Amino acid sequence: MSMIRDLRAVVRPALRRGHPTGFGHRAVEQARTASSVVDCAVYHEGRRVRDELGPAEAMRRVRADGGFVWIGMHEPNEDEFADMAEEFGLHPLAVEDAVHAHQRPKLERYDDTLFTVFKTIHYVEHAELTATSEVVETGEVMCFTGRDFVITVRHGGQGSLRALRHRLEDDPELLAKGPSAVLHAIADQVVDGYIAVADAVQDDIDEVEIDVFSSGPGGGSSRGGDAGRIYQLKREVLEFKRAVSPLLRPMQLLSERPMRLVDPDIQKYFRDVADHLARVNEQVIGFDDLLNSILQANLAQATVAQNEDMRKITAWAAIIAVPTMICGVYGMNFDHMPELHWEYGYPMVMTVIVTICYSIHRGFKRNGWL
């Protein structure tokens, strides 16, 4: 239904202008754009204009009456985004990044437009951490911020901005600050998501740490059984780090450097976001260092267990060598051998073998080899 309304918004002005040919082309292009548009709204003095408008009509309304337009899109393709880029004068390089995604978090300025990339992180719930468990899932939110418009492009199944839009609409005073208020709200929501994920990952690391250090020297975990889980957790933490660390510089710029497109009052709020982000970054770096220590401890335990096994094997080999040597000597079948024809020769040899083996066994036991 929203697509039909967007088509009508284009059809009627075209018919009034008397350009049926232009109407057909614009209608088709508007339909393509609408397929990826999640929401399109005009905000005047912090309050949403309730008319259902397409992106082009919404922008015309803003230029005529003031305010700004916020357009939300989900995974648009090149054709769907082409008209949007032309209408709002978006730079081709930024458009290419927004369509193809898989970008590092960054902040770029193109003429009168700020292009910001955020990596969203979602914690994947799991009953038990295994060597193949997915711990974090990433997505992307790109934000084009202009003087009178905000275009958000989301990639991935996570990071929906619907609830955020509703919260902002409940605070007209903040929303009246313009597009920079939306940019701050998105940054704040993304960083708050990082904090929640960091707490959940901390629980997984604590679980692995307990499993590694609570096992005895001869336990199964000490033989490297946890190494797979630790490596998997390290990979997920690395993915987390790739989302957090590159965002530090953009948040620092937004909080410290004056920008025409960022309201001075909103810039103060960016400082709080930058502070939270710095703390999360420190946490993630700490996670990586802690996992390195846990992995080294796990491998050290496995090495100790292997050494214990080798000592036991060596001790038993030494014990077995005694009867093997004695029996080997008497197995040579020479006629003239000591006590060969003595009546008590066999019991004496067996007694000697048992005595020597017992003494060696006791010595190894005392030294902790057995």
C-alpha positions in Angstrom: 0.0 0.0 0.0 2.8 2.4 0.8 4.3 1.8 -2.6 1.0 2.7 -4.3 0.8 5.9 -2.2 4.3 6.8 -3.3 3.3 6.2 -6.9 0.3 8.4 -6.6 2.5 11.1 -5.1 4.5 11.1 -8.3 1.6 10.5 -10.7 -0.5 13.4 -9.7 2.1 16.2 -10.0 3.2 14.7 -13.4 -0.4 14.7 -14.7 -0.9 18.3 -13.5 2.2 19.3 -15.4 0.9 17.5 -18.5 3.9 15.2 -19.0 2.6 11.7 -19.5 5.9 10.4 -20.8 7.8 11.7 -17.8 5.1 10.2 -15.5 5.7 6.7 -16.8 9.5 6.9 -16.2 9.3 8.5 -12.8 6.5 6.1 -11.7 8.6 3.1 -12.5 11.7 4.5 -10.8 9.7 5.5 -7.8 8.3 1.9 -7.5 11.8 0.6 -7.6 13.0 3.0 -4.9 10.0 2.3 -2.7 10.8 -1.5 -2.6 13.8 -0.8 -0.3 12.4 2.2 1.6 11.4 1.2 5.0 10.1 4.6 6.2 10.1 8.1 4.8 9.0 11.0 7.0 9.1 14.8 7.1 9.9 16.5 10.4 8.9 20.1 11.0 9.9 21.7 14.3 10.6 18.3 15.7 7.2 16.8 14.9 6.4 14.3 12.2 4.3 15.4 9.3 1.7 12.7 9.1 1.2 12.8 5.3 2.4 9.7 3.5 5.0 11.0 1.1 7.6 9.4 -1.3 11.2 10.5 -1.0 11.1 13.1 -3.9 7.8 14.6 -2.7 9.1 14.7 0.9 12.2 16.6 -0.1 10.1 19.1 -2.1 8.0 19.6 1.0 11.1 20.2 3.2 12.6 22.7 0.7 9.3 24.6 0.6 8.3 24.5 4.3 11.5 23.8 6.2 12.4 21.0 8.5 14.1 17.8 7.3 13.3 14.4 5.9 14.5 11.1 7.3 14.5 8.2 4.8 15.3 4.7 6.0 16.4 2.0 3.5 17.2 -1.6 3.9 19.8 -3.2 1.5 19.0 -1.2 -1.6 20.6 -2.2 -4.9 22.2 0.2 -7.4 19.0 0.8 -9.4 16.9 1.4 -6.3 19.5 3.9 -4.9 20.2 5.7 -8.2 17.2 8.1 -8.0 17.8 8.7 -4.3 21.4 9.7 -5.0 20.4 12.0 -7.8 17.6 13.7 -5.8 19.8 14.4 -2.8 23.1 15.0 -4.6 25.0 12.2 -3.0 28.6 11.6 -4.0 29.1 8.5 -6.2 31.9 7.1 -3.9 29.6 7.2 -0.9 26.7 5.7 -2.9 28.9 2.8 -4.0 29.9 2.2 -0.4 26.3 2.3 0.8 25.1 -0.2 -1.8 27.9 -2.7 -1.6 28.4 -2.5 2.2 31.2 -4.4 3.9 32.9 -1.1 4.9 35.0 -0.2 7.9 33.4 2.2 10.3 34.3 5.7 9.1 33.3 9.4 8.8 33.7 11.1 5.4 32.6 14.5 4.2 31.5 15.1 0.7 30.6 18.8 0.0 27.6 19.4 2.3 27.0 15.8 3.2 28.5 13.7 6.0 28.7 10.0 5.3 29.1 7.8 8.4 29.4 4.0 8.5 28.6 2.1 11.7 29.1 -1.6 12.3 26.3 -3.1 14.3 27.0 -6.0 16.6 24.4 -8.6 17.8 25.1 -11.3 20.4 24.1 -14.7 19.3 22.5 -16.7 22.1 23.8 -20.3 22.6 23.2 -22.9 25.2 26.8 -24.0 25.2 30.0 -22.5 23.7 31.6 -24.9 21.2 34.4 -24.7 18.7 31.9 -23.7 16.0 29.6 -21.4 18.0 28.8 -18.1 16.4 29.1 -15.5 19.2 28.6 -12.2 17.5 26.7 -11.3 14.3 27.6 -8.1 12.5 25.6 -5.7 10.3 26.0 -2.2 9.0 24.2 1.1 9.2 25.3 3.9 6.8 24.1 7.4 7.4 24.0 10.3 4.9 23.5 13.5 6.9 22.8 16.8 5.1 21.4 20.2 6.0 17.8 19.1 5.6 17.9 15.3 5.2 19.0 12.1 6.7 19.2 8.9 4.7 20.0 5.7 6.7 20.9 2.5 4.8 20.9 -0.7 6.8 22.5 -4.0 5.8 22.0 -7.3 7.7 19.1 -8.6 9.8 20.1 -6.7 12.9 20.2 -3.0 13.9 16.7 -2.0 13.1 16.1 1.7 13.6 12.3 1.6 13.9 12.3 1.7 17.7 14.9 4.5 17.7 12.7 6.6 15.3 9.7 6.2 17.6 11.8 7.3 20.7 13.0 10.3 18.8 9.5 11.2 17.8 8.6 11.2 21.4 11.2 13.9 22.0 10.3 16.8 19.6 12.7 19.2 21.4 15.6 17.0 20.6 14.4 16.1 17.1 14.1 19.9 16.3 17.9 20.1 16.4 17.8 18.6 12.9 19.6 15.7 11.1 22.6 15.8 13.5 20.2 14.7 16.3 19.3 11.6 14.3 23.0 10.9 13.6 23.8 11.1 17.3 20.9 8.8 18.2 22.1 6.2 15.8 25.7 6.4 17.1 24.4 6.2 20.7 22.3 3.1 19.9 25.1 1.4 18.1 27.6 2.0 21.0 25.0 0.9 23.6 24.7 -2.3 21.6 28.5 -2.7 21.9 28.2 -2.4 25.7 25.5 -5.1 25.9 27.5 -7.5 23.7 30.7 -6.9 25.7 28.9 -7.9 28.9 27.7 -11.1 27.2 31.1 -12.0 25.7 32.6 -11.4 29.2 30.4 -14.2 30.5 31.6 -16.6 27.8 35.2 -15.8 28.5 34.6 -16.3 32.3 33.1 -19.7 31.5 36.0 -20.8 29.4 38.5 -19.5 32.0 36.8 -21.5 34.7 36.8 -24.6 32.6 40.5 -24.3 31.8 41.8 -23.5 35.3 39.4 -25.7 37.3 40.5 -28.9 35.6 43.3 -30.9 37.3 46.6 -31.7 35.7 45.3 -35.0 34.4 41.8 -33.8 33.4 40.5 -33.9 29.9 40.4 -30.1 29.5 44.1 -29.9 30.4 45.0 -31.9 27.3 43.9 -29.0 25.0 40.3 -29.9 24.7 39.3 -26.2 25.2 41.7 -24.8 22.6 39.0 -25.0 19.9 36.6 -23.0 22.0 39.2 -20.4 22.8 40.2 -20.0 19.2 36.6 -19.6 18.2 36.0 -17.0 20.9 39.2 -15.2 19.8 37.9 -15.0 16.2 34.6 -13.6 17.4 36.4 -11.0 19.6 38.5 -10.0 16.6 35.3 -9.4 14.7 34.0 -7.3 17.6 37.3 -5.4 17.6 37.0 -4.6 13.9 33.7 -2.9 14.6 34.7 -0.9 17.6 38.3 0.3 17.1 37.9 2.1 13.7 34.9 4.0 15.1 37.0 5.8 17.7 38.4 8.4 15.3 35.0 9.3 13.7 33.4 9.8 17.2 36.4 11.9 18.3 35.9 14.1 15.2 32.2 14.5 15.8 32.7 15.3 19.5 35.6 17.7 19.1 35.7 19.4 15.7 33.1 22.0 14.9 31.1 21.1 11.8 28.4 23.0 10.0 26.1 20.0 9.8 26.3 19.2 13.5 24.4 21.3 15.9 26.7 22.6 18.7 24.3 21.4 21.4 24.3 17.9 19.8 28.1 17.9 19.6 28.2 17.8 23.4 26.2 14.5 23.3 28.8 13.0 21.0 31.4 13.3 23.7 29.4 10.9 25.9 29.2 8.5 23.0 32.9 8.7 22.4 33.6 8.1 26.1 31.4 5.0 26.1 33.1 3.8 22.9 36.5 4.2 24.4 35.6 2.1 27.4 34.2 -0.6 25.2 37.4 -0.6 23.1 39.5 -1.0 26.2 37.2 -4.0 27.2 37.6 -5.6 23.8 41.4 -5.2 23.9 41.4 -6.7 27.4 39.3 -9.6 26.1 41.9 -10.4 23.4 44.8 -10.2 25.9 42.9 -12.4 28.4 42.1 -15.0 25.8 45.7 -15.1 24.8 46.6 -15.8 28.4 43.9 -18.5 28.7 45.1 -20.1 25.5 48.7 -20.2 26.6 47.6 -21.6 30.0 45.6 -24.3 28.2 48.4 -25.2 25.9 50.8 -25.3 28.9 48.5 -27.6 30.8 48.4 -29.9 27.7 52.2 -29.8 27.6 52.4 -30.7 31.3 49.9 -33.6 30.8 52.0 -34.9 27.9 55.2 -34.7 30.0 53.5 -36.6 32.8 52.5 -39.3 30.3 56.0 -39.5 29.0 57.4 -39.8 32.5 55.0 -42.7 33.3 55.9 -44.4 30.0 59.6 -44.0 30.7 59.3 -45.3 34.3 57.4 -48.4 33.3 59.9 -49.0 30.5 62.8 -48.8 33.0 61.0 -51.3 35.3 60.2 -53.7 32.4 63.9 -53.5 31.2 65.1 -55.3 34.4 63.3 -58.7 33.7 63.9 -58.3 30.0 67.7 -58.0 30.5 68.0 -60.8 33.0 65.8 -63.2 31.0 67.7 -62.2 27.9 71.0 -63.2 29.5 69.7 -66.6 30.6 68.1 -67.1 27.3 71.6 -67.4 25.6 71.7 -71.1 26.4 75.4 -71.4 27.2 76.4 -74.5 29.2 78.6 -72.7 31.6 76.5 -70.0 33.2 76.3 -69.0 36.9 73.7 -71.0 38.9 72.4 -72.7 35.7 72.1 -76.1 37.2 71.5 -75.0 40.8 68.3 -76.2 42.4 67.3 -72.8 43.7 68.5 -70.8 40.7 65.1 -70.1 39.2 63.5 -68.9 42.5 66.6 -66.8 43.1 66.5 -65.1 39.7 62.7 -64.3 40.1 63.3 -62.9 43.6 66.1 -60.7 42.2 63.9 -59.5 39.4 60.9 -58.7 41.7 63.2 -57.0 44.2 64.9 -54.7 41.6 61.6 -53.9 39.9 59.9 -53.0 43.3 62.9 -50.8 44.2 62.7 -49.0 40.9 58.9 -48.6 41.1 59.2 -47.2 44.6 61.8 -44.7 43.6 59.7 -43.5 40.7 56.7 -43.3 42.9 58.6 -41.2 45.5 59.7 -38.8 42.8 56.2 -38.4 41.4 56.8 -40.2 38.1 54.1 -42.8 38.8 
